[in-house]
Amino acid sequence: METAATIIQVLLAVIFLGAGGAKLAGVQMQVANFERYGYSQRFRLVTGAVEVIGAAGMIAGLFVEEFAIAAGVWLAVTMMGAAYTDVRHSPPAMIVAPLVLLMLSLLVVVLRVA
């Protein structure tokens, strides 16, 4: 179980560092997405920071289990918001990615608590 949790944590860290970094960097696709969602660009920056913090928590959680648990909950809540946004503003297939990331984040919590 330890190995599975570690692999998932590293995967989530890479994904959220990339996604959050793209939001913080103002990648045009992210800017356009937040406009389409009806969210402010300031909220894009906040979301990017939340994702990068979650990624850092996953990496720190490789050394301190409690950080992985906190980051798992943090990112799961974030993905609930992303799923809600996709349900309201995106084609139906777009909800798959946030739901998978939500499930993986919760899986880290379960594996690290167990």
C-alpha positions in Angstrom: 0.0 0.0 0.0 2.9 2.3 0.7 4.2 2.0 -2.8 0.7 2.7 -4.3 0.3 5.8 -2.2 3.7 7.0 -3.1 3.1 6.5 -6.9 -0.3 8.3 -6.7 1.2 11.2 -4.7 3.9 11.8 -7.2 1.4 11.5 -10.1 -0.9 14.0 -8.4 2.0 16.3 -7.6 3.1 16.4 -11.2 -0.5 16.9 -12.5 -1.4 19.7 -10.1 2.0 21.4 -10.4 1.5 21.5 -14.2 -2.2 22.6 -14.0 -1.6 25.1 -11.3 1.5 26.5 -12.9 -0.3 27.0 -16.2 -3.0 28.9 -14.3 -0.5 31.1 -12.5 1.5 31.6 -15.7 -1.6 32.8 -17.5 -1.5 30.2 -20.3 -4.0 31.4 -22.8 -6.1 28.2 -22.6 -6.5 28.8 -18.9 -7.4 32.4 -19.3 -10.0 31.5 -21.9 -11.4 28.7 -19.7 -11.9 31.0 -16.8 -13.6 33.6 -19.0 -15.9 30.9 -20.4 -16.7 29.8 -16.9 -17.6 33.3 -15.9 -14.9 33.4 -13.3 -12.5 36.3 -12.7 -8.8 36.1 -13.6 -8.1 36.7 -10.0 -9.9 33.5 -9.2 -7.7 31.7 -11.8 -4.7 32.8 -9.9 -6.2 31.7 -6.6 -7.1 28.3 -8.1 -3.6 28.0 -9.5 -2.1 28.7 -6.1 -4.4 26.2 -4.5 -3.3 23.5 -7.0 0.4 24.3 -6.5 0.0 24.2 -2.7 -1.7 20.8 -3.1 1.1 19.5 -5.2 3.7 20.7 -2.6 1.6 19.0 0.1 1.7 15.7 -1.9 5.5 15.9 -2.1 5.9 16.9 1.5 3.6 14.0 2.3 6.2 11.6 1.0 8.1 12.4 4.2 5.3 13.3 6.6 2.2 11.3 6.2 -0.1 14.0 7.7 0.8 16.3 4.8 -0.3 13.7 2.3 -3.6 13.3 4.1 -4.1 17.1 4.3 -3.2 17.6 0.7 -5.5 14.7 -0.4 -8.4 16.4 1.3 -7.4 19.9 0.0 -7.2 18.6 -3.6 -10.4 16.5 -3.3 -12.3 19.6 -2.3 -10.7 21.6 -5.1 -11.7 18.9 -7.6 -15.3 19.0 -6.3 -15.3 22.6 -7.4 -13.8 21.7 -10.7 -16.4 19.0 -11.3 -19.2 21.4 -10.4 -17.8 24.0 -12.8 -17.5 21.4 -15.6 -21.1 20.2 -15.1 -22.3 23.8 -15.5 -20.0 25.1 -18.2 -18.4 22.3 -20.2 -19.3 19.3 -22.4 -20.3 16.2 -20.3 -17.0 14.4 -21.0 -15.0 17.1 -19.3 -16.2 16.1 -15.9 -14.2 12.8 -16.1 -10.8 14.4 -15.3 -11.8 16.2 -12.1 -13.7 13.1 -10.9 -10.6 10.9 -11.5 -8.4 13.4 -9.7 -10.9 13.6 -6.9 -10.9 9.8 -6.5 -7.1 9.6 -6.6 -6.8 12.4 -4.0 -9.2 10.5 -1.7 -7.4 7.3 -2.3 -4.2 8.9 -1.0 -6.1 9.9 2.1 -7.4 6.3 2.6 -4.1 4.7 2.0 -2.2 7.0 4.3 -4.8 6.8 7.1 -4.9 3.0 6.9 
